[in-house]
Amino acid sequence: QVQLVESGGGLVQPGGSLKLSCAASGSPFTLANMGWYRQAPGKERELVAITRPTSTYYGEPARGRFTISRDVAKNTVSLQMNSLKPEDTAIYYCYYRPTAQGADATWGQGTQVTVSS
């Protein structure tokens, strides 16, 4: 069973940057979607960015400010977040789901990102 471990969250001032990383263990499939969602207090979980075998997609809050990258050989996915805003404050969750039909998704435990002065 695949396990995901996130790192890199923390407190940053508005306008600052953070890089989140997620490592997958337990023989993850290469043909899988990996990415990041986030959930702010009182809000639903939303897509931040996701990499698929042949494409990358960014949710609206991330476009132009965040960059997702993936190292297939190392089974890692990272999220470089620049120009952070207070509204980016949330718990960020790593996501993994094989592309095979019917495959289940796996979530990381989440890492807190707080943007505040």
N, C-alpha and C positions, 0 to 999 in steps of 0.2 A: 504494500500500500504506500502510495506517495505521501510524503510529509513535506510541508513547506515551513521554512523559518525565515522570518523577516528581520531586518535590522536597518538602522539608520535614522529612525525617527528622533524627535526631540523638539526643543524650543528654539525658535528663530524669530528675528525681528522682521517686520514687513519689509519687503524688497529683497530679503535674503534668499539663500539657496539651501537646499538639502538634497541628499541622494539616498534613496531607499534601495535596499537590495533584498532579494529573495532567493534562497537556495532550495532546490527540490532534491529530495533523497528518496530512496526506495525504488529505483529503476523506473524513472519517469520515461514516458514515450517521447520520442522526438517529434512525432506528429501530434502536437498538442497546442492548444491555445494557452498562453500564459499572460498574466497582466495584473492590473491593480484596480481595485474598487476602493471607495471610501465611504464612511458614514459619519456624519456630524450629529451631535446631540439633537434629538427630536426630528431627525430627517431620515429619509429612506437611503439605503445603500445605493450609490451611483457609480457608474463606470468612469474610471479615470483614463485608462489606456490599456490596450490589449494587443499582443502580437499573435498572429496566426501564421501557419507555415508559409503563406505567400503574401501576407499583407499586414498592415498595422493600422489600428484605429484609435483615435483620440476622442474622448468625450469632450463636450463643449468647454467645461472649466479648464481643461488641460491644453487646449490648442494654443500654440504660439508661446507657451511658457514651459511646458514639461516635455521631456524626451524619454521615451522608453527604449531600452536596449536589451538584447537577449544574447546569451552565450550558450549555444546549444550543447557544445562539448562539455561545458561545466554545469549545465542544468541550472543556470541562474538567469534571473531577469531583474533589471534595475530601472529605477525611475529617477531621472534628474529633474528636480523641480527648481525653477528659477522665478524671480519676481514674485515671491510668495505674498499672499494677501491674508488678512485675518480670516476671511471666509474659506480659506483652504484648511483651516483647523478641523481636524477629523481623525478618526482612526482609519488607517490605511491597511487594506487587506490584500495579500497576494492571492492570486487565483490561478488554478491549473485545471484544464479539462482536455482529455484526449479528444481528437477529432472523430474517433469512431462513433458511429451512431449508438445512442443510448448510454454513452459513457458518463459516469458521475463526475461532478466537479469536486475539487478539493480546495479548502480555504486555509490560509495561514491564521495564526492567532491574532494578528493585527499589531500595528505599531502606531503609537500616538504621534501626531504632528500638531504642534501648537505654534501659531503665528501670532505674536503679540509683542508690543513694545513695553 
